Amino acid sequence: MDYCAEAARRALVESGVETRLARALQSITVVRMFEDSNPGRSHDFGRSNNPPRSVARRLGAKPAEAIYTTAGGETPQRKLNELCERISRGELDCALLCGVENIATVRHLQRTEFEADFGEDVEGSLEDEGFGTWWFDRHQLGHRAAAPIHCYPLLEHAIRRELGNSMDQHLEMMARLFAPFSEVAANNPYAYRQEAFTVQELAEPTGRNRLISHPYGRLLNARDSVDLASAVVVMSYGRARELGVASDRLVFLHGCADVSDKVLLLEREAFHRSAAARLMAETAFEMAGIGPDELSTLDLYSCFPSAVRIVAREMGVTDDDSRGLTTTGGLPYFGGPGNSYSLHAIAEAVERSRAEPGTYHWVSANGGNVNKQSAGIYSTRPWTGIWERPDPADAQSRIDALPLPALTLEPEGSATIETYTVAFAGDTPDFGIVIGRDERDCRRGAHDGWSVDLQREVTDVK
């Protein structure tokens, strides 16, 4: 909470009217931390009973509203979109959105058996939004296709299949996608891993880059063992002027969108595309009145290569875009602080907007398994006219109307493989997951019972 409040304090200082702004805050939102998002992330070092109020107390703020969000990587951008909507309706005029993780410290304490007490009881109301929607069901869980480290590789092999790449070609393509991310992180003073990696280092699944789930080596996975905090202040233009915030500090949200794909992986028509990502981009660009070519910078959520490639394709951007696809360095290299990564990307978009007045800057955030999508387009250009957030229900109705593929829970006979992965425990293959279509074009799932050439292809599935 100290760490989170320090990020919040710096955001207030950026306004130039720190003290007045702290007193003016009506709402503080904290993005749900990993320890409250997954039972496996809990620890014995205690916690705040009310994270937003803990931050408020340290800032000397007394907001009427304290919110603790649902889980999901899209949450920071989605909550910012919601706050802007509430401000436009006159429900709020000044709010703080912040996020924090201290996973690296917790793991260090657990390894070294040091004692610590992060427990804190704070009085005051709290709107705890709970975990939110699970992105898998019993069937998917039964086939061990639930954790992101197992699901995103399934998306990646579907991309490889669609492109017709050999394994070597695809390993190099993934490495060429993420090597520039590591270069950005190497020059970012806030990045947790300030090291640039070569294409060869990222393509070879050996040594530091051992396989986690095929085809992803360790250096292509989001790094969640980080200590990172971020914060953004959101307010009405009128309130900003009233408090005395200088014009060169103001950045406006010109476009936004929030939409979800079919929640369950097996319900999606294709694994290498995303109808939600395509609709998200169309909606945000339409609201802003610009196209992708008019953006100066982009930050695409980058937990794994497939997350970047799918969204880039749907928004009409190539892998080798000269602008780059990250402003921070991405989750494997800058760091993946739980649900709050994209808040760092938003903070970066604000700084880039101020440094290049009048330019546009893109942030897209992803939750679940590339199913929850949110976007924001930022610029110092003042908004003209009536600001109105696109109704997420309109976009969602279009997604919900898409047909579901047939699914069999008791497959028999032969099938065409749509995608697969092999999960590793250390250097040893642990289990495999296969998704395919049978002779009736009915989707099926299976795991285990493999004979696998680990460097090449599945040679036999029983």
C-alpha positions as CSV (number, residue, x, y, z in Angstrom):
1,M,0.0,0.0,0.0
2,D,3.0,2.3,0.6
3,Y,4.2,1.5,-2.9
4,C,0.7,2.1,-4.5
5,A,0.3,5.4,-2.6
6,E,3.7,6.6,-3.8
7,A,2.6,6.0,-7.5
8,A,-0.6,7.9,-6.7
9,R,1.3,10.7,-5.0
10,R,3.5,11.1,-8.1
11,A,0.4,11.3,-10.3
12,L,-1.0,14.1,-8.1
13,V,2.3,15.9,-8.3
14,E,2.2,15.7,-12.1
15,S,-0.9,17.8,-12.0
16,G,0.9,20.7,-10.4
17,V,-1.8,21.1,-7.8
18,E,-1.1,18.1,-5.5
19,T,-2.6,19.3,-2.2
20,R,-5.8,20.7,-3.7
21,L,-6.2,17.6,-6.0
22,A,-5.9,15.2,-3.1
23,R,-8.7,16.9,-1.2
24,A,-10.8,17.0,-4.4
25,L,-10.7,13.2,-5.0
26,Q,-14.3,11.8,-4.9
27,S,-13.4,8.3,-5.9
28,I,-10.3,6.0,-5.6
29,T,-10.2,2.7,-7.5
30,V,-7.5,0.0,-7.0
31,V,-7.1,-2.7,-9.6
32,R,-7.5,-6.2,-8.0
33,M,-4.2,-7.6,-6.9
34,F,-3.1,-11.2,-7.8
35,E,-3.3,-12.3,-4.2
36,D,-7.1,-11.7,-4.4
37,S,-7.4,-13.0,-7.9
38,N,-6.2,-16.6,-7.6
39,P,-6.1,-18.8,-4.5
40,G,-2.7,-20.0,-5.6
41,R,-1.3,-16.4,-5.2
42,S,-2.3,-15.9,-1.6
43,H,0.4,-15.6,1.1
44,D,0.7,-15.4,4.9
45,F,2.1,-11.9,5.1
46,G,-1.3,-10.1,5.6
47,R,-3.1,-7.6,3.5
48,S,-5.1,-4.4,3.7
49,N,-8.8,-5.0,4.3
50,N,-9.5,-2.0,2.1
51,P,-6.8,-1.1,-0.5
52,P,-8.5,2.1,-1.8
53,R,-8.9,3.5,1.7
54,S,-5.3,2.5,2.5
55,V,-4.1,4.6,-0.4
56,A,-6.5,7.5,0.5
57,R,-5.2,7.6,4.1
58,R,-1.6,7.9,2.9
59,L,-2.6,10.8,0.5
60,G,-4.7,12.6,3.1
61,A,-7.7,12.1,0.8
62,K,-11.3,11.4,1.9
63,P,-13.1,10.1,-1.1
64,A,-16.8,9.2,-0.8
65,E,-16.2,6.2,-3.0
66,A,-13.7,3.3,-2.7
67,I,-13.7,0.6,-5.4
68,Y,-11.7,-2.7,-5.6
69,T,-12.1,-4.0,-9.1
70,T,-12.6,-7.4,-10.7
71,A,-9.7,-9.4,-12.1
72,G,-8.5,-9.3,-15.7
73,G,-5.8,-7.6,-17.7
74,E,-8.3,-5.4,-19.5
75,T,-9.5,-3.9,-16.1
76,P,-7.4,-0.7,-16.0
77,Q,-8.5,0.5,-19.4
78,R,-12.0,-0.6,-18.9
79,K,-12.3,1.1,-15.5
80,L,-10.8,4.3,-17.0
81,N,-13.4,4.2,-19.8
82,E,-16.1,3.8,-17.1
83,L,-14.8,6.6,-15.0
84,C,-14.8,8.9,-18.0
85,E,-18.4,7.9,-18.8
86,R,-19.5,8.7,-15.2
87,I,-17.7,12.0,-15.3
88,S,-19.4,12.9,-18.7
89,R,-22.7,12.1,-17.0
90,G,-22.0,14.4,-14.1
91,E,-21.8,11.6,-11.5
92,L,-18.2,12.3,-10.7
93,D,-15.7,15.1,-11.4
94,C,-12.4,13.8,-9.9
95,A,-11.1,10.3,-9.5
96,L,-7.9,8.3,-9.0
97,L,-7.2,4.9,-10.6
98,C,-4.2,2.9,-9.4
99,G,-2.7,-0.6,-9.4
100,V,0.2,-2.3,-7.6
101,E,1.9,-5.7,-7.2
102,N,4.7,-6.8,-4.9
103,I,5.0,-10.4,-6.1
104,A,8.8,-10.2,-6.4
105,T,9.1,-9.2,-2.7
106,V,6.6,-11.8,-1.6
107,R,8.4,-14.6,-3.4
108,H,11.7,-13.4,-2.0
109,L,10.3,-13.5,1.5
110,Q,8.8,-17.0,0.9
111,R,12.2,-18.3,-0.3
112,T,14.2,-16.8,2.5
113,E,11.7,-17.5,5.3
114,F,11.8,-13.9,6.5
115,E,8.8,-12.7,8.4
116,A,6.7,-9.8,7.3
117,D,3.3,-8.3,8.2
118,F,1.5,-6.3,5.5
119,G,-1.7,-6.4,7.5
120,E,-3.7,-3.2,7.7
121,D,-7.3,-2.5,8.9
122,V,-8.8,0.7,7.5
123,E,-12.3,2.0,8.3
124,G,-14.6,3.1,5.6
125,S,-16.9,1.8,2.8
126,L,-15.6,-0.5,0.1
127,E,-17.2,-1.6,-3.1
128,D,-15.5,-4.9,-3.8
129,E,-16.5,-6.0,-7.3
130,G,-15.3,-9.6,-6.7
131,F,-13.3,-11.8,-9.0
132,G,-15.5,-11.4,-12.1
133,T,-16.2,-14.0,-14.8
134,W,-14.1,-17.2,-15.1
135,W,-12.8,-17.9,-18.5
136,F,-13.1,-21.7,-18.4
137,D,-15.6,-24.3,-17.4
138,R,-15.4,-27.8,-15.9
139,H,-14.8,-29.4,-19.3
140,Q,-11.9,-27.1,-20.1
141,L,-10.5,-27.5,-16.7
142,G,-10.8,-31.3,-16.9
143,H,-8.6,-31.2,-20.0
144,R,-6.2,-28.8,-18.2
145,A,-6.9,-26.0,-20.7
146,A,-7.5,-23.3,-18.1
147,A,-4.3,-21.5,-17.1
148,P,-3.0,-18.8,-19.5
149,I,0.4,-20.5,-19.8
150,H,-1.4,-23.4,-21.4
151,C,-4.1,-21.6,-23.4
152,Y,-2.1,-18.9,-25.2
153,P,0.2,-21.6,-26.7
154,L,-2.9,-23.2,-28.1
155,L,-3.7,-19.9,-29.8
156,E,-0.1,-19.7,-31.0
157,H,-0.1,-23.1,-32.7
158,A,-3.4,-22.2,-34.4
159,I,-1.7,-19.1,-35.8
160,R,1.2,-21.2,-37.0
161,R,-1.2,-23.7,-38.6
162,E,-3.1,-20.8,-40.4
163,L,0.2,-19.3,-41.7
164,G,1.6,-22.7,-42.7
165,N,4.8,-22.2,-40.9
166,S,7.3,-24.9,-40.0
167,M,8.3,-25.0,-36.3
168,D,11.6,-23.3,-37.0
169,Q,10.0,-20.6,-39.1
170,H,7.5,-19.9,-36.4
171,L,10.0,-19.8,-33.5
172,E,12.0,-17.2,-35.5
173,M,8.8,-15.2,-36.2
174,M,7.8,-15.1,-32.6
175,A,11.4,-14.0,-31.6
176,R,11.4,-11.3,-34.2
177,L,8.1,-10.0,-32.8
178,F,9.4,-9.8,-29.2
179,A,13.0,-8.9,-29.7
180,P,12.1,-5.2,-30.2
181,F,9.9,-5.3,-27.1
182,S,13.0,-6.3,-25.0
183,E,15.0,-3.4,-26.6
184,V,12.3,-0.9,-25.5
185,A,12.4,-2.4,-22.0
186,A,16.2,-2.1,-21.9
187,N,15.9,1.6,-22.3
188,N,13.0,2.1,-19.9
189,P,14.1,3.1,-16.4
190,Y,10.9,1.6,-14.9
191,A,11.3,-1.8,-16.6
192,Y,11.9,-4.8,-14.4
193,R,14.1,-6.6,-16.9
194,Q,16.3,-4.0,-18.5
195,E,18.0,-6.3,-21.0
196,A,17.7,-6.6,-24.8
197,F,17.6,-10.1,-26.2
198,T,18.6,-11.2,-29.7
199,V,16.3,-13.1,-32.0
200,Q,18.4,-16.2,-31.5
201,E,18.1,-16.0,-27.7
202,L,14.3,-15.8,-27.9
203,A,14.0,-18.5,-30.6
204,E,16.0,-21.2,-28.9
205,P,14.1,-22.9,-26.0
206,T,17.2,-23.7,-24.0
207,G,19.0,-22.4,-20.9
208,R,17.4,-19.2,-19.7
209,N,14.6,-19.7,-22.2
210,R,13.5,-23.2,-21.2
211,L,10.1,-24.3,-22.5
212,I,7.1,-23.5,-20.3
213,S,4.4,-24.7,-22.7
214,H,5.3,-25.4,-26.3
215,P,6.2,-23.3,-28.3
216,Y,6.8,-20.6,-25.6
217,G,10.1,-20.5,-23.9
218,R,10.4,-18.7,-20.6
219,L,11.5,-15.4,-22.2
220,L,8.2,-15.3,-24.3
221,N,6.0,-15.5,-21.1
222,A,4.8,-12.6,-19.1
223,R,7.0,-12.0,-16.1
224,D,4.7,-11.7,-13.0
225,S,7.4,-11.7,-10.4
226,V,7.7,-8.0,-10.2
227,D,7.2,-5.0,-7.9
228,L,5.4,-2.3,-9.9
229,A,2.9,0.4,-9.2
230,S,1.1,2.9,-11.4
231,A,-1.7,5.6,-11.1
232,V,-3.7,8.0,-13.2
233,V,-5.9,10.9,-12.2
234,V,-9.1,11.3,-14.2
235,M,-11.3,14.5,-14.0
236,S,-13.7,16.7,-15.8
237,Y,-12.2,19.5,-17.9
238,G,-14.1,22.0,-15.8
239,R,-12.7,20.6,-12.5
240,A,-9.2,20.6,-13.9
241,R,-9.4,24.3,-14.8
242,E,-11.0,25.1,-11.4
243,L,-8.2,23.4,-9.5
244,G,-5.6,25.2,-11.7
245,V,-4.1,22.3,-13.6
246,A,-2.0,23.8,-16.4
247,S,-3.1,23.2,-20.0
248,D,0.1,21.3,-20.9
249,R,-0.8,18.7,-18.3
250,L,-4.1,17.8,-19.8
251,V,-4.6,14.6,-21.9
252,F,-8.0,13.6,-23.3
253,L,-9.5,10.2,-24.0
254,H,-10.5,10.5,-27.7
255,G,-11.6,6.9,-28.4
256,C,-12.4,3.9,-26.3
257,A,-14.1,0.5,-26.5
258,D,-14.9,-2.5,-24.3
259,V,-16.0,-5.9,-25.7
260,S,-15.6,-9.6,-25.0
261,D,-15.3,-12.6,-27.2
262,K,-17.0,-15.9,-26.4
263,V,-15.7,-16.5,-22.8
264,L,-14.9,-20.2,-23.3
265,L,-12.0,-21.1,-25.5
266,L,-13.9,-24.1,-27.1
267,E,-16.8,-21.8,-28.1
268,R,-14.7,-19.7,-30.4
269,E,-15.1,-20.3,-34.1
270,A,-11.3,-19.8,-34.7
271,F,-8.3,-19.6,-32.4
272,H,-6.1,-17.4,-34.6
273,R,-8.6,-14.6,-34.8
274,S,-10.7,-12.4,-32.5
275,A,-14.0,-10.9,-33.4
276,A,-13.9,-8.9,-30.1
277,A,-10.5,-7.4,-30.9
278,R,-11.7,-6.4,-34.4
279,L,-14.8,-4.8,-33.1
280,M,-12.9,-3.1,-30.3
281,A,-10.5,-1.4,-32.8
282,E,-13.4,-0.4,-35.1
283,T,-15.3,1.1,-32.2
284,A,-12.4,3.0,-30.7
285,F,-11.2,4.4,-34.1
286,E,-14.7,5.4,-35.1
287,M,-15.2,7.4,-31.8
288,A,-11.8,9.1,-32.2
289,G,-12.4,9.9,-35.9
290,I,-9.0,8.5,-36.9
291,G,-7.5,5.4,-38.3
292,P,-4.5,3.2,-37.2
293,D,-2.1,5.1,-39.5
294,E,-2.7,8.3,-37.5
295,L,-1.4,6.8,-34.3
296,S,2.1,7.9,-33.2
297,T,2.6,5.1,-30.7
298,L,1.0,1.8,-29.8
299,D,1.0,-0.5,-26.8
300,L,-0.6,-3.8,-27.4
301,Y,-1.1,-6.1,-24.4
302,S,1.8,-8.6,-24.7
303,C,1.5,-11.4,-22.1
304,F,2.4,-13.8,-24.9
305,P,3.2,-13.4,-28.7
306,S,-0.3,-14.7,-29.7
307,A,-2.0,-11.9,-27.8
308,V,0.0,-9.3,-29.8
309,R,-0.4,-10.9,-33.2
310,I,-4.1,-11.5,-32.9
311,V,-4.9,-7.9,-31.9
312,A,-2.4,-6.4,-34.3
313,R,-4.0,-8.3,-37.2
314,E,-7.5,-7.3,-36.2
315,M,-6.7,-3.6,-35.9
316,G,-4.8,-3.6,-39.2
317,V,-1.2,-3.3,-38.0
318,T,1.8,-5.5,-39.1
319,D,4.3,-7.2,-36.8
320,D,7.1,-5.0,-38.1
321,D,5.3,-1.7,-37.9
322,S,7.9,1.1,-37.7
323,R,6.2,2.7,-34.7
324,G,6.7,-0.5,-32.6
325,L,4.0,-2.3,-30.8
326,T,5.0,-1.4,-27.2
327,T,5.9,1.8,-25.3
328,T,6.9,0.1,-22.1
329,G,8.7,-3.0,-23.2
330,G,5.8,-5.4,-22.7
331,L,4.9,-7.9,-20.0
332,P,7.8,-10.3,-20.5
333,Y,10.5,-7.6,-20.2
334,F,8.9,-4.4,-18.6
335,G,7.0,-6.7,-16.3
336,G,3.5,-8.1,-15.9
337,P,2.1,-6.8,-12.6
338,G,-0.9,-9.0,-12.3
339,N,-4.1,-7.3,-13.6
340,S,-2.6,-3.8,-13.7
341,Y,-0.1,-3.8,-16.5
342,S,-2.1,-1.7,-18.9
343,L,-2.2,1.1,-16.4
344,H,1.5,1.5,-16.9
345,A,0.8,1.7,-20.7
346,I,-1.8,4.4,-20.0
347,A,0.7,6.4,-17.9
348,E,3.2,6.0,-20.8
349,A,0.5,7.2,-23.3
350,V,0.0,10.3,-21.1
351,E,3.7,11.1,-21.1
352,R,4.0,10.5,-24.9
353,S,1.0,12.7,-25.5
354,R,2.5,15.6,-23.5
355,A,5.9,15.2,-25.2
356,E,4.3,15.3,-28.7
357,P,1.3,17.6,-28.4
358,G,-1.5,16.9,-30.9
359,T,-0.5,13.3,-31.6
360,Y,-2.5,10.2,-30.9
361,H,-1.5,7.2,-28.7
362,W,-3.1,3.8,-28.5
363,V,-3.4,1.4,-25.6
364,S,-5.2,-2.0,-25.9
365,A,-5.7,-4.3,-22.9
366,N,-6.6,-7.9,-22.8
367,G,-8.1,-10.2,-20.1
368,G,-8.7,-13.9,-19.9
369,N,-7.5,-15.8,-23.0
370,V,-7.7,-12.9,-25.6
371,N,-11.4,-12.7,-24.8
372,K,-11.8,-9.5,-22.8
373,Q,-10.7,-6.5,-24.8
374,S,-10.5,-2.8,-23.9
375,A,-8.9,0.1,-25.8
376,G,-8.1,3.8,-25.3
377,I,-6.8,6.5,-27.7
378,Y,-5.1,9.4,-26.0
379,S,-4.1,12.9,-27.2
380,T,-3.6,16.5,-25.8
381,R,-6.0,17.7,-28.4
382,P,-9.0,19.0,-26.5
383,W,-12.2,17.0,-27.0
384,T,-14.9,18.9,-28.9
385,G,-18.6,18.3,-28.7
386,I,-20.3,15.9,-26.4
387,W,-18.2,13.1,-25.0
388,E,-20.0,9.8,-25.1
389,R,-18.6,6.3,-24.4
390,P,-19.8,3.7,-27.0
391,D,-22.3,1.4,-25.3
392,P,-20.5,-1.9,-24.6
393,A,-23.8,-3.7,-24.9
394,D,-24.2,-2.7,-28.5
395,A,-20.9,-4.4,-29.4
396,Q,-21.5,-7.3,-27.1
397,S,-24.8,-8.1,-28.7
398,R,-23.0,-8.6,-32.0
399,I,-20.5,-11.0,-30.4
400,D,-23.1,-12.9,-28.6
401,A,-25.0,-13.5,-31.8
402,L,-22.1,-15.3,-33.4
403,P,-22.8,-19.1,-33.9
404,L,-21.2,-21.6,-31.6
405,P,-19.2,-24.5,-33.0
406,A,-20.6,-27.9,-32.2
407,L,-18.8,-29.6,-29.2
408,T,-18.7,-33.2,-28.3
409,L,-17.8,-34.2,-24.7
410,E,-17.4,-37.9,-25.6
411,P,-15.3,-38.0,-28.8
412,E,-14.6,-41.1,-30.8
413,G,-12.9,-41.9,-34.1
414,S,-10.4,-39.7,-35.9
415,A,-10.1,-35.9,-35.8
416,T,-8.2,-33.1,-37.5
417,I,-6.0,-31.2,-35.1
418,E,-6.9,-27.5,-34.8
419,T,-4.2,-26.8,-32.2
420,Y,-2.1,-28.4,-29.4
421,T,0.5,-27.7,-26.8
422,V,2.9,-29.6,-24.5
423,A,3.2,-28.3,-21.0
424,F,6.5,-28.8,-19.2
425,A,7.5,-29.3,-15.5
426,G,11.1,-28.0,-15.4
427,D,12.8,-29.6,-18.4
428,T,10.4,-32.5,-18.6
429,P,7.2,-32.7,-20.7
430,D,4.3,-33.0,-18.2
431,F,1.2,-33.3,-20.3
432,G,-0.3,-32.4,-23.7
433,I,-3.5,-30.7,-24.8
434,V,-5.2,-31.3,-28.2
435,I,-8.2,-29.6,-29.7
436,G,-9.5,-30.8,-33.0
437,R,-12.6,-31.4,-35.2
438,D,-14.0,-34.8,-35.8
439,E,-15.5,-36.1,-39.1
440,R,-18.8,-34.3,-38.3
441,D,-16.9,-31.0,-37.9
442,C,-17.6,-31.3,-34.1
443,R,-15.0,-29.8,-31.8
444,R,-13.4,-32.1,-29.2
445,G,-10.6,-31.8,-26.6
446,A,-8.2,-34.3,-25.1
447,H,-5.0,-34.4,-23.0
448,D,-2.2,-36.9,-22.2
449,G,-1.5,-40.1,-24.2
450,W,1.2,-38.4,-26.4
451,S,4.1,-39.4,-28.5
452,V,5.8,-36.2,-29.2
453,D,9.0,-35.0,-31.0
454,L,9.6,-32.0,-28.6
455,Q,11.4,-29.9,-31.1
456,R,9.1,-30.5,-34.0
457,E,5.6,-31.8,-34.3
458,V,3.0,-34.1,-32.7
459,T,3.7,-37.4,-34.3
460,D,0.9,-39.5,-32.7
461,V,-2.2,-38.6,-30.7
462,K,-4.0,-41.5,-29.0
